[in-house]
Amino acid sequence: MVVSVAEWLKLLMGSDGSVKKMDVTGEAKLTIFDPDFAKVRVAIEKPIGKKEGFQMRFHPKLDKKAYAQGALGLKNDKGFSIGGENATVLVKWKMATSDESMIPFSINFWPSNEDGQTVCNVEYSVEKPGLVLKDVFIAIPCPSSEPPSVSNIDGDFEFNRRDKMMVWHIPEISEEHESGTLDFSVPELESSEFYPIQVSFNSETTYSGFKVTGVSSGDGGEAPFSFEQELSATKFVIVEDNDDMGDDE
């Protein structure tokens, strides 16, 4: 049996660091393969809810009173559906905020013109402790007549000549890797030409911190299980301050 937690981040920011729109949605799903374990109760580390800033929605047959005590189970004794195609979504949640301290990390992009060149200084800084983001890609439009000249970088980069895109790859952003820089220059461009900046990553940590501590069978014994969790950015865009591009669902 597998208990999986998935969260999706949508974040629209301005180039001044302001949060125009941020949503985190998530769900916990139970997949049972053995009919002998159809009647189970999932123990969680702690319930999440309004106190943590999340709006909750529960499966109609879920025992909400048990959830308040840190358990996920059905009101009746029928048991959960069996099979990978019949996985049960137990609970869903959503958080909407404009709090800048809630973003995974900030990006300070600072272009300046010097002697016919645009010198770009880029820095990221962790804002949300506890998140460990892997394979972070920061894609910066760069419609330059020449490839960027990189003078300093934490991580590595690739210049996509066809799409005119400077892609900064950072293996990990976390409390242990809380900041990093990229410095590059190109023949002079307008600052607006470097937007929108788009970010992607994957993570095995989540905003909610929703964790499973055990699964018990109908007779009260322990049931074997695995726990998986994932946070992904379905949309993480930084636009120039006077541009509301993408400010929609």
C-alpha positions as CSV (number, residue, x, y, z in Angstrom):
1,M,0.0,0.0,0.0
2,V,1.2,3.5,-0.8
3,V,0.2,6.8,0.9
4,S,1.2,9.7,-1.4
5,V,1.1,13.4,-0.9
6,A,1.4,15.8,-3.8
7,E,1.4,19.6,-3.8
8,W,1.4,22.0,-6.7
9,L,2.7,25.6,-6.5
10,K,1.5,28.5,-8.6
11,L,3.4,31.7,-8.1
12,L,3.4,35.0,-9.9
13,M,5.9,37.7,-8.8
14,G,6.9,41.1,-9.8
15,S,10.5,42.1,-10.5
16,D,10.5,44.1,-7.3
17,G,10.0,40.9,-5.2
18,S,6.3,41.4,-4.6
19,V,3.9,38.5,-4.7
20,K,1.1,39.1,-7.1
21,K,-0.5,35.7,-6.6
22,M,0.5,32.5,-4.9
23,D,-1.5,29.3,-4.5
24,V,-0.5,25.9,-3.0
25,T,-2.8,23.0,-3.6
26,G,-2.3,19.5,-2.3
27,E,-3.8,16.1,-1.7
28,A,-3.2,12.9,0.1
29,K,-4.0,9.7,-1.7
30,L,-4.2,6.1,-0.6
31,T,-3.5,3.2,-2.9
32,I,-4.2,-0.4,-1.7
33,F,-3.2,-3.5,-3.6
34,D,-4.0,-6.2,-1.1
35,P,-7.7,-6.8,-0.2
36,D,-6.7,-8.0,3.2
37,F,-5.8,-4.4,4.0
38,A,-8.9,-2.7,2.7
39,K,-9.9,-1.6,6.2
40,V,-7.1,0.5,7.4
41,R,-6.5,3.7,9.4
42,V,-3.7,6.1,8.4
43,A,-1.9,7.9,11.3
44,I,-0.5,11.3,10.5
45,E,2.1,13.3,12.4
46,K,-0.3,16.2,12.9
47,P,-3.5,17.4,11.2
48,I,-3.3,20.6,9.2
49,G,-6.1,23.2,8.8
50,K,-7.0,26.8,9.1
51,K,-4.4,27.4,11.9
52,E,-1.7,26.5,9.3
53,G,-3.4,28.6,6.6
54,F,-5.0,25.8,4.7
55,Q,-8.6,25.3,3.5
56,M,-9.4,21.6,3.8
57,R,-11.8,19.3,1.8
58,F,-12.4,15.7,2.9
59,H,-13.6,12.6,1.1
60,P,-17.4,12.5,2.0
61,K,-16.9,9.1,3.6
62,L,-13.9,10.1,5.7
63,D,-14.2,10.3,9.5
64,K,-13.6,14.0,10.2
65,K,-13.6,13.5,13.9
66,A,-10.8,10.9,13.6
67,Y,-8.8,13.4,11.5
68,A,-8.8,15.9,14.2
69,Q,-7.1,13.3,16.4
70,G,-4.5,12.6,13.7
71,A,-6.0,9.7,11.8
72,L,-7.5,9.1,8.4
73,G,-10.2,6.4,8.1
74,L,-13.7,5.8,6.8
75,K,-16.9,6.3,8.8
76,N,-18.1,2.8,8.0
77,D,-16.5,-0.6,7.9
78,K,-16.7,-1.2,4.1
79,G,-13.1,-0.5,3.5
80,F,-11.2,1.4,0.8
81,S,-11.2,0.5,-2.9
82,I,-8.5,-1.9,-4.1
83,G,-6.1,-1.4,-7.0
84,G,-3.9,1.2,-8.5
85,E,-6.7,2.6,-10.7
86,N,-9.0,2.9,-7.7
87,A,-6.7,5.0,-5.5
88,T,-8.7,7.1,-3.0
89,V,-8.0,10.8,-2.5
90,L,-8.5,11.1,1.2
91,V,-8.2,14.9,1.7
92,K,-7.4,18.0,-0.4
93,W,-6.1,21.4,0.7
94,K,-5.4,24.8,-0.6
95,M,-3.5,27.9,0.6
96,A,-3.6,31.3,-1.0
97,T,-1.3,34.1,0.1
98,S,0.6,37.3,-0.8
99,D,3.1,36.9,2.0
100,E,6.6,37.3,0.5
101,S,8.0,35.2,3.3
102,M,6.1,32.2,2.0
103,I,7.7,32.0,-1.4
104,P,10.3,29.1,-1.8
105,F,13.1,31.5,-2.6
106,S,13.5,35.0,-4.0
107,I,15.3,36.0,-7.2
108,N,17.0,39.4,-7.4
109,F,17.7,40.2,-11.0
110,W,19.7,43.4,-11.5
111,P,20.6,44.5,-15.1
112,S,22.7,47.6,-15.7
113,N,24.1,49.1,-18.9
114,E,27.9,49.7,-19.1
115,D,29.8,50.6,-22.2
116,G,27.4,49.1,-24.7
117,Q,26.9,46.0,-22.6
118,T,24.1,44.9,-20.3
119,V,25.7,43.4,-17.1
120,C,23.3,41.2,-15.3
121,N,23.7,40.2,-11.6
122,V,21.3,37.6,-10.4
123,E,21.0,36.2,-6.9
124,Y,18.7,33.7,-5.3
125,S,18.0,33.5,-1.5
126,V,16.0,31.0,0.5
127,E,12.8,32.4,2.0
128,K,10.9,29.3,3.2
129,P,12.9,27.2,5.6
130,G,12.4,23.4,5.4
131,L,12.0,23.1,1.7
132,V,14.6,21.2,-0.3
133,L,14.3,22.0,-4.0
134,K,16.2,19.9,-6.5
135,D,17.1,20.6,-10.1
136,V,16.1,24.2,-10.1
137,F,16.0,25.8,-13.5
138,I,15.7,29.6,-13.9
139,A,15.0,30.5,-17.5
140,I,15.8,34.2,-18.4
141,P,14.9,35.5,-21.8
142,C,18.0,36.8,-23.5
143,P,17.3,38.0,-27.1
144,S,20.9,38.9,-27.6
145,S,22.9,39.0,-30.9
146,E,25.7,37.1,-29.0
147,P,25.7,34.3,-26.4
148,P,26.0,35.6,-22.8
149,S,29.5,35.9,-21.3
150,V,29.4,34.4,-17.8
151,S,31.9,35.7,-15.3
152,N,30.5,34.0,-12.1
153,I,28.0,31.2,-11.4
154,D,26.9,28.9,-8.7
155,G,25.7,25.9,-10.6
156,D,25.8,25.7,-14.4
157,F,24.1,27.2,-17.4
158,E,23.0,26.6,-20.9
159,F,22.1,29.2,-23.6
160,N,19.3,28.1,-25.9
161,R,20.2,29.8,-29.1
162,R,16.9,29.0,-30.8
163,D,14.7,30.3,-28.0
164,K,17.2,33.0,-27.0
165,M,17.0,31.8,-23.4
166,M,19.6,31.8,-20.6
167,V,18.9,28.8,-18.4
168,W,20.6,28.7,-15.0
169,H,20.6,25.3,-13.4
170,I,21.1,25.0,-9.6
171,P,21.3,21.4,-8.3
172,E,19.8,22.2,-4.9
173,I,18.3,25.2,-3.1
174,S,17.8,24.6,0.7
175,E,18.8,25.9,4.0
176,E,22.2,24.3,3.4
177,H,22.4,26.0,0.0
178,E,20.6,29.2,0.9
179,S,22.0,31.6,-1.7
180,G,23.8,31.7,-5.0
181,T,24.8,34.1,-7.8
182,L,25.0,34.3,-11.5
183,D,26.8,37.2,-13.3
184,F,26.7,37.5,-17.1
185,S,26.8,40.2,-19.8
186,V,25.4,40.6,-23.3
187,P,25.3,43.4,-25.9
188,E,23.0,46.1,-24.6
189,L,19.4,45.2,-24.1
190,E,16.4,46.9,-22.5
191,S,15.6,45.6,-19.0
192,S,12.1,44.6,-20.2
193,E,13.6,42.1,-22.6
194,F,14.7,39.9,-19.8
195,Y,11.2,39.1,-18.7
196,P,9.2,37.0,-18.0
197,I,11.6,34.8,-16.0
198,Q,10.3,31.3,-15.5
199,V,11.3,28.8,-12.7
200,S,10.9,25.1,-12.4
201,F,12.0,22.5,-9.8
202,N,11.1,19.3,-8.1
203,S,11.0,18.5,-4.4
204,E,10.4,15.7,-1.9
205,T,9.4,18.2,0.8
206,T,6.0,20.0,1.0
207,Y,4.5,23.3,2.3
208,S,2.0,21.5,4.5
209,G,4.4,19.1,6.1
210,F,1.7,16.5,5.9
211,K,3.4,13.3,7.0
212,V,2.2,9.7,7.6
213,T,3.6,8.0,10.7
214,G,1.9,4.6,10.4
215,V,-1.0,2.5,9.0
216,S,-3.1,0.1,11.1
217,S,-5.2,-2.7,9.8
218,G,-8.8,-3.5,10.8
219,D,-7.7,-5.8,13.6
220,G,-5.4,-3.1,15.1
221,G,-2.1,-4.5,13.8
222,E,0.4,-2.7,11.7
223,A,0.0,-2.7,8.0
224,P,3.0,-2.4,5.6
225,F,3.1,0.8,3.6
226,S,5.3,3.3,1.8
227,F,5.0,7.1,2.0
228,E,5.8,9.4,-0.9
229,Q,5.6,13.2,-1.1
230,E,6.3,15.7,-3.9
231,L,6.1,19.4,-4.4
232,S,6.2,20.8,-8.0
233,A,5.9,24.2,-9.5
234,T,3.2,24.2,-12.1
235,K,3.7,27.9,-12.6
236,F,6.5,30.1,-11.2
237,V,6.9,33.3,-13.1
238,I,8.5,36.7,-12.5
239,V,7.3,39.6,-14.6
240,E,8.4,43.2,-14.9
241,D,6.6,45.3,-12.3
242,N,4.2,46.9,-14.8
243,D,3.4,43.6,-16.5
244,D,0.6,41.4,-15.2
245,M,1.2,38.7,-17.7
246,G,-0.1,35.3,-16.6
247,D,-2.2,36.8,-13.7
248,D,-4.9,34.3,-14.3
249,E,-5.8,30.7,-13.5
